[in-house]
Amino acid sequence: MRHRFDVVEGGCVAQSVIATVWRVRLGSGQEAALKHYSSGHMGNETSGGTYLQRAGDLAVPILDRSRDAILMAWCDGSSLGNFARAGHLCLADQALADIAQKLLAREMKCEGLAPLTALFSALVQPKFEDPDLQEAQLLARSLLGQVSHQVALHGDLHFDNVLQAKDGWQVIDAKGVLGPPGFELANAFRHPRGCRAEILTAEVINRRLEQWSGALGCSPMQLCQWAAIKTALSRVWKDVEQDQELLHLLLQWQRG
């Protein structure tokens, strides 16, 4: 991999079950971030690089990529998540809405992006005993079956996937999916990490539904439903207490 990307030296800066991120220096002297996927492929981020390249200056520049790795320009700035965790959640929510709106305004090409239905197969197909997952599954089948207007989406737009660059906020780690605008901030209701006490309050949920739906051009109900099924999908992948509580609250809201 060093030869493939002309890496001279580097060190690990982040690691997860899915991938390892290295801060590296290239033969040209440029610093970069090299993200290597342990499975040998990028999984549901396979079309993310394509999306980020089409996003232009709203995304951290992609320098190169292969089947199991992506090389990005290094960004020294902090994340929008850190800004939120520093006590600025309300301002961070507005910043995220602005970023989503700017990305949608780019009207990027849709070719080569993954269909949203592929992302939700783990929620739509199995049988569940949990009542909230059963309700979310029925809702997901209905929503996915009714989608008409589809656009290019980041697919995982939340606070820790937004970095402060020299000329403003830039996004990273896209999934690159084809779906309705209302899905773009569905996963953001689960974030930022470390702000559980705030994001599970009715005040924050209601504010986000009004604020973010306006930026996405959908109704608060549509956004709530997409947020509910995305939270349910995250529960299927890894069932944690915060997602259990959030899913229950979102399902209650959409029932009226």
N, C-alpha and C positions, 0 to 999 in steps of 0.2 A: 504493500500500500504506500510505503514511503516513496518508492520509485514511481508509482503511478501518478502521484500528485506532486512530485519533486519536493518532498519534505526533507528539510535539512535537520531540524530538531524540533522537539515538542514535549509537552507534558499533559497529563490527564487533568481536566478541570471539572468534569461532571460524568457521572455514570448511573445508568438505570438498567433495568432488566432488558430493555429494548436496545439501548445504544450507549456508546461511550463517546464523549466529546473531548477532543484534544486541542489545546492552543499550540499552534505550530508556526514555524518560520519556513518559508519557501526558499528555493534557490535564488529567487529574484530579490530576496530580502523582505518581502511582504509578510506581514503576520496574518494568520487565517485561523478559522475554526474548522476542524475536521471532525465530522460526525460519522462514526462507523457503527453499522447495525449488526448486532451479534448473530442474527439468524441467517445472515448471508443475503438478505434482501431487505428492502425498505418497508415491507408490509403495507399498512394503510397510509403510509406517507410516500408511496411510490410516485404519485403524480404531484406531490408537493413542490418538488423542485421546478417543475414546469410552471406551476402557478406563481411561485416566487419570482421567477424570471420575467413573467408577464406583468407582475406588479410594479416593476421599475423601481423608482426611488422610494417607494413606500415599503420596500423589503430590503433586508440586508443582501448585498450582491452575492449571487452564486458564481463561484469561480470555475468549478468543475464538478462532475459527479460520475459515479459508476453505479453498478447494480446494488452494491451494499454500502456506499459511502457518499457523502456530499461535502464539498469544500466551499466554505463561505468566507467572505471578508471578515476579519476580526472587528468586533464592536466593543469598545471600552466602556460604553455607557451602561448605566444601571437599567433594570427592568421597570416597567410600569407597575409590576407586582410589588417591587420594593417601595415605590412611591406610595402605593395604597397602604401597605403595611406600616408605613411611617406616620399614619394617621390622616391620610388624604384620600380615603375611599371614595367620597363623593366626587372629588375632582378627577380621580382616576376613572371612575365610571363614565364621566363626560368625555374624557380623552379617548377612552376605548370606543365610545359611540362615534366620535369624530373620525377615528381611524377606519372603522367599519364603513362609514358613509363614504369616505374618500376611496376606499378599495372598490366598493360597489360602483362608484361613479366612473371608474376606469373602463367598465364594460369590456372586460377581457374575453379573449377567445375561449370557447368551451372545449375545443378538441383536445383529446388526450386526458381529460380529467375523469376521475372515478365517479360513477353514479352513486347518489346518496343511498339507494337501496342496498348496495353492496356493503356499506358501512353498518347498516342496521340488521343484517342477517342474523346476528347472534341474539337479537331481541325478538324478531318477528317469528322465527321458526320453532324454538323450543316450547315445552309446556312448563308452566310455573305454578307453584302452590301459593306463593305470596300474593295477596289480593292487590297490592299496589302494582306489582309487576304484571299481573293479569290485566289490570285496567290500562296500564301503559302500553302493553302489547296490542290491545284492541285499538287504542288511539294511534299507535304507530302504523298499524296496517291501514287504518282509515286515512291518515295524513299522507302516507307515501303513495297511496292509491289515487289521491286527488291532486297531486302536484301537476301544475300546468306550466307556470312561468318559472324557468330554471336559468340560473346564471352561474358564473364562475365564483366559487367561494373558497376562502382560506380553509375553512372546515374545522379549525381548532383555535379560533381566535379568542384568546384570553390574556390576562394581564402579564403573565410570565413568558408569553410568546411575543412580547413587544419590548423592544430595546430603545434606549435613548441614543440616537446617533447625532452627528455634528449638525445636521440640517433638520432634525425632528425625529419623531418616533418611526421606527422601522420594524416590520414583522419578521418572524422566523418560524420554523417548524410547522409549515402548512401541511395539511393533508391533500389539498387540491381536489375539491369535489364539485360536482354539478348538482345544484339544488336551489330551493326557493330562498330569496333574500332573508326571510324570517329565521332561517336556521343559523345564520352567520354568528349570532351571539348566544346561541342556545347553551353552549358549554360554559360560557362566561359566568352563568349564575352559580356555578360550583366554585368559583374563584373570587379573589386570590387565596391561595393556601395561607393558612395562619390567621384568617379573618372569620372563622366559623361563627363566632358570637354575633357578628354583624350581618353576614349574608343570610342567616336563617331567620332574620326578623321580618315581620310583615312590612315595616317601613321601607327597608332596602329592596325587598322583592317588588313592592308596588312602585317604588320610584324607578327601578330598572325597567319594569314592564312599560311604563309610560315613556321614559327617556329613550330607551333603546329601540322600542317599536317605531318611534318617530324617526329615528336615524335610519332604520332599515326599510321604512315604507310599508310596514305591515300593521295589523291591529295588535293591541296588547294580548288579546285572546290567542291569536295565531302564535305569537312569540312564546307565550306561556306553554302552549301545547308542544311546540318544538323543544323548549327547555325541559319539559317533563319527560319526553321520550328520550332525549339525550342523557338526562340524569339516570333514567332507567337502564339505558345501555351501559353506562358506566358502572352501575350496580351489577349488571351481568358479568362484566369484565372483572370487577373487584368490588365486592359488597362491603362498603364501609358505612359506619353509623351516620356520618354527615349526609351522604347521598340518600340514605333511607329517609332521614328527616326532611331533606329538601324535596325529594320526590313526593312525599306525602303532602307537603304544603302546596306544591305546584298543582297537584291533582285536585286538591280542595279548591284552589283558586279558579281553575278552569271549569269546575262544576258549578261555580257561582254560589 
